[in-house]
Each structure stands twice: as structure tokens, then as C-alpha cells.
């Protein structure tokens, strides 16, 4: 996947629609800009929060996830644009 071809607005819309209305654009922008990830984490089910916490506390799992092509493309897109287009 070429991160130059990522439409940040479509990515944001997909994220928001997949959340089932549990998160809003301001919460995502706040997390992207490093302000506060709590609204995003709190929007998860308790089961998903547990999975996230387990993944974040397991260095090997976290490194594996961050090295995936999808995560790399997303991170490059966010960092390149500063998260301002979504």
C-alpha cells in the first residue's frame, strides 16, 4: 500500500463509521495530535480494552503490530500530514 494514495478523509470516515457512533472526529484528532487517547480507549468494549492493554504491555506483540504494512502506512500518513487532514 502506498501511503501517498491514502485519502485521510475517507480513512477518518471509515474509522468513525466502524465505531458505531461511539467516537467522534474531535476524539480522533485529539488522539492523533497527542492530546488525549482516553476517549478512544473508553469507547472500546471492556473486552477490547483488555485486548488493547494486553497488546500494549506485550512488547513483542506491539512491535509485530507496528511493523505490519497497514500500520506503517497509517503511521507515515499521519506523521507526514500531522493528522490535520482528518
C-alpha positions as CSV (number, residue, x, y, z in Angstrom):
1,X,0.0,0.0,0.0
2,X,1.4,3.4,-1.0
3,X,0.7,5.9,1.8
4,X,0.7,8.7,-0.8
5,X,-2.6,7.3,-2.1
6,X,-4.3,7.3,1.3
7,X,-7.3,9.6,1.4
8,X,-7.2,10.8,5.0
9,X,-10.8,12.0,4.9
10,X,-12.0,8.6,3.8
11,X,-9.8,6.9,6.4
12,X,-11.4,9.1,9.1
13,X,-14.9,8.4,7.8
14,X,-14.2,4.7,7.8
15,X,-12.9,4.9,11.4
16,X,-15.9,6.9,12.6
17,X,-18.4,4.6,10.9
18,X,-16.8,1.5,12.2
19,X,-17.0,2.8,15.7
20,X,-20.8,2.8,15.6
21,X,-21.0,6.4,16.7
22,X,-19.0,5.7,19.9
23,X,-16.3,8.1,19.0
24,X,-16.3,11.5,17.2
25,X,-13.9,13.3,15.0
26,X,-12.6,15.5,17.8
27,X,-11.6,12.5,19.9
28,X,-9.7,11.0,17.0
29,X,-8.0,14.3,16.2
30,X,-7.1,14.7,19.9
31,X,-5.5,11.3,19.9
32,X,-3.6,11.9,16.7
33,X,-2.3,15.2,17.9
34,X,-1.1,13.6,21.2
35,X,-3.6,15.4,23.4
36,X,-5.7,12.6,24.8
37,X,-6.3,9.0,23.8
38,X,-8.7,8.3,26.7
39,X,-11.9,9.0,24.7
40,X,-10.8,6.4,22.1
41,X,-9.9,3.8,24.6
42,X,-13.0,4.4,26.6
43,X,-15.1,3.9,23.5
44,X,-14.0,0.3,23.3
45,X,-15.9,-2.6,24.8
46,X,-14.3,-3.9,28.1
47,X,-13.2,-7.0,26.2
48,X,-11.4,-4.9,23.5
49,X,-9.9,-2.6,26.2
50,X,-8.4,-5.7,27.8
51,X,-7.0,-6.9,24.5
52,X,-5.6,-3.4,23.8
53,X,-4.0,-3.3,27.3
54,X,-2.5,-6.8,26.8
55,X,-1.1,-5.9,23.4
56,X,0.3,-2.6,24.6
57,X,2.0,-4.3,27.6
58,X,3.5,-7.1,25.4
59,X,6.5,-5.5,23.7
60,X,6.8,-8.3,21.1
61,X,3.2,-8.2,20.1
62,X,3.3,-4.4,19.9
63,X,6.4,-4.4,17.7
64,X,4.9,-7.0,15.4
65,X,1.7,-5.0,15.0
66,X,3.6,-1.7,14.4
67,X,5.7,-3.4,11.8
68,X,2.7,-4.5,9.7
69,X,2.4,-2.8,6.3
70,X,-1.0,-1.4,7.3
71,X,0.3,0.2,10.5
72,X,3.4,1.6,8.7
73,X,1.3,3.2,6.0
74,X,-1.1,4.7,8.6
75,X,1.7,6.0,10.8
76,X,3.5,7.5,7.8
77,X,0.3,9.2,6.6
78,X,-0.5,10.6,10.0
79,X,3.0,11.8,10.7
80,X,3.5,13.3,7.2
81,X,0.3,15.2,7.4
82,X,0.4,15.9,11.1
83,X,-3.1,14.5,11.4
84,X,-4.6,17.7,10.2
85,X,-6.5,16.4,7.2
86,X,-8.7,14.0,9.2
